[in-house]
Amino acid sequence: MIKYLSYLYPMTRKVTSKYSDTLEITWHNGKKHLNTKNANYSYGSLQAILKFGLEKIELKNMNSILLLGLGGGSVIETLRQDFNYQKQITAIDIDPVIIDIAKTEYQLESNSNTTIICEDALKFIKDNTSKFDLIIIDLFIDIKVPQQFLELSFWEDVVKSKSTNGVILFNASLEDKKSNKLKSVIEFLKTKVYKVDVYNKVNDTNTVIISQSL
């Protein structure tokens, strides 16, 4: 019933989170979106933005994916349904409230090829010893990428976690590519002999960066 009524007017339920303040689960035009005050976290514009990036990657060559920033799990849904990606995905999120929403509202569960871990992405990537063929970085609070994820020390750990021919997909949120922090990240990746493609105003909002070995 809620799904059909949402075509007439949006219906929202609010959830409080230690990390994201107030999260809004909204039914609108038959779809359930996860939002913060100023940004879509899952199943809306964010899903379209990351799908744009995924379309530029040869996913058939990716045997393992690391997702830093789960949100409601829309990226996993996109990979599974739109790209028929059935290999291993490991998703990291610091917020247990977000993980609970992904499970209860969007029926996302850990299984043989999906591992969900509640941990700070900064700590996880620093301690990680595995290699991933695709690392998706989708870390932000509301409309901002937290500064620690624009520091080169974080990116050094990301590079160490990438397989030899792996790919990095970075949703840089609303950060301007000309900002000093983001420019430093781009230049750092280039020094690692990576091809770095920067796409501005994806879906009229976000900057998306795709980095891979030359």
Secondary structure in CASP SS format (residue, H / E / C, confidence):
PFRMAT SS
TARGET T0000
AUTHOR 0000-0000-0000
METHOD secondary structure of the structure
MODEL  1
M C 1.00
I H 1.00
K H 1.00
Y H 1.00
L H 1.00
S C 1.00
Y C 1.00
L C 1.00
Y C 1.00
P C 1.00
M E 1.00
T E 1.00
R E 1.00
K E 1.00
V E 1.00
T E 1.00
S E 1.00
K C 1.00
Y C 1.00
S C 1.00
D E 1.00
T E 1.00
L E 1.00
E E 1.00
I E 1.00
T E 1.00
W E 1.00
H E 1.00
N C 1.00
G C 1.00
K E 1.00
K E 1.00
H E 1.00
L E 1.00
N E 1.00
T C 1.00
K C 1.00
N C 1.00
A C 1.00
N E 1.00
Y E 1.00
S E 1.00
Y C 1.00
G C 1.00
S H 1.00
L H 1.00
Q H 1.00
A H 1.00
I H 1.00
L H 1.00
K H 1.00
F H 1.00
G H 1.00
L H 1.00
E C 1.00
K C 1.00
I C 1.00
E C 1.00
L H 1.00
K H 1.00
N H 1.00
M C 1.00
N C 1.00
S E 1.00
I E 1.00
L E 1.00
L E 1.00
L E 1.00
G C 1.00
L C 1.00
G C 1.00
G C 1.00
G C 1.00
S H 1.00
V H 1.00
I H 1.00
E H 1.00
T H 1.00
L H 1.00
R H 1.00
Q H 1.00
D H 1.00
F C 1.00
N C 1.00
Y C 1.00
Q C 1.00
K C 1.00
Q E 1.00
I E 1.00
T E 1.00
A E 1.00
I E 1.00
D E 1.00
I C 1.00
D C 1.00
P H 1.00
V H 1.00
I H 1.00
I H 1.00
D H 1.00
I H 1.00
A H 1.00
K H 1.00
T H 1.00
E C 1.00
Y C 1.00
Q C 1.00
L C 1.00
E C 1.00
S C 1.00
N E 1.00
S C 1.00
N C 1.00
T E 1.00
T E 1.00
I E 1.00
I E 1.00
C E 1.00
E C 1.00
D C 1.00
A H 1.00
L H 1.00
K H 1.00
F H 1.00
I H 1.00
K H 1.00
D H 1.00
N C 1.00
T C 1.00
S C 1.00
K C 1.00
F E 1.00
D E 1.00
L E 1.00
I E 1.00
I E 1.00
I E 1.00
D C 1.00
L C 1.00
F C 1.00
I E 1.00
D C 1.00
I C 1.00
K E 1.00
V C 1.00
P C 1.00
Q H 1.00
Q H 1.00
F H 1.00
L H 1.00
E C 1.00
L H 1.00
S H 1.00
F H 1.00
W H 1.00
E H 1.00
D H 1.00
V H 1.00
V H 1.00
K H 1.00
S H 1.00
K E 1.00
S E 1.00
T E 1.00
N E 1.00
G E 1.00
V E 1.00
I E 1.00
L E 1.00
F E 1.00
N E 1.00
A C 1.00
S C 1.00
L C 1.00
E C 1.00
D C 1.00
K C 1.00
K C 1.00
S C 1.00
N H 1.00
K H 1.00
L H 1.00
K H 1.00
S H 1.00
V H 1.00
I H 1.00
E H 1.00
F H 1.00
L H 1.00
K H 1.00
T H 1.00
K C 1.00
V C 1.00
Y E 1.00
K E 1.00
V E 1.00
D E 1.00
V E 1.00
Y E 1.00
N E 1.00
K E 1.00
V E 1.00
N C 1.00
D C 1.00
T C 1.00
N E 1.00
T E 1.00
V E 1.00
I E 1.00
I E 1.00
S E 1.00
Q E 1.00
S E 1.00
L C 1.00
END
